[in-house]
Amino acid sequence: MVARTLPDDAPEPFQRALVALKSAVVRPEVVLTEAPSPGRIAPYSVALTADVVDHGPGGELEELATGRFVLLYDPSGPQPWDGTFRAVTFVRADLEAELGSDPMLGEVGWSWLTESLALRGAEFTHEGGTVTRVVSESFAALADRPSGVEIEIRASWTPVTDDLSPHLCAWTDLLCTVAGLPPLPDGVTALPSRRR
């Protein structure tokens, strides 16, 4: 997952954060991959992409949700962050078509994030973000395509400590929630399912 070689001058807090991210234990449906990280926002950063996959009706792997988790570290502690770390995240998944008209979808989507962080004990401040629904309807030559609803949750927050494992785990829990996977109690491993 986090396999990068650190520059010799990488500060200890950032090194500890990377070790914590590497130690995070996530659900087996979540496939994490290190991605290129932004180089201009902060002096140090790491980016991970994630896909939630499950077996479809024919046994093939099906992508249920996707996202990106970026950890920024700036020893100067930029004022808008009110800290030296900043987690910047994105999650996207298809939803049931009837949810497209639910007026509470935005509030519910945001609560999925804050509840995931709280359940993992991920301490944070200065959270912010958006929940967007995209409703797609097809016409004319594309009229045979079914209507679709997609949810996107963009969020950022300032972790209080450099133990980033709970933050990454909470974010992957959010991914699983928007993918429609049921929550797992501690110590329980999911069995492969045949949903969707």
C-alpha positions, 0 to 999 in steps of 0.5 A: 500500500504505502511503499514509497521511499521517503526523502532523507529530510522527511520529518518524523511526524510524516514518517510516523503517519506513513507507518500508521497508514501502512498498518491500517487493516481494511476490509477485504473488499477494499483494494488500496493502491498508492497513487501520485500525490499532489506536489504543490499543496504541501511539502509532503504528501501521500495519495491512495486510491481505493476501489470496493469490489465484490463478486457479481452474479456471474462471479466476476469482480464488480466495482461498487465504489471508488475513491481517493485519500490524500494526506498532506503534511506541512510543518508550518501548520497553515492557518486554514488547517489549524494543524500540520496534517490535512486529510483530503478525500473523495468517494463516488458510488452508484446508488439506487435510482429512487434515492436521487429524489431523497431530500435528505441524501446530502445530510445522510451522506455527510453523516456517513463520514462523520459517524465513520470517523467517530466509530474509529476514534479518529480525532479531527477538527476543521472538517468541511466538504460537499455531498453531490448527487448526480442523476442521469437520464438517457434520451433518443438513441440512448433511451434504452439505458436505465436512469442512474444516481451517483453520489460523490462525497468530497471532504477534508479534515485536520487529524489531531495526531499523527496516528492516521490509521483510524482516519484511513480505516474510517474513510474505507468504512465510508467507501463500503457504506456508499457501496451498500456493504453492511457494517462489520462488527470488530473481529468479524470477516466478511464472506464473499457475497453475490449482491447486485 
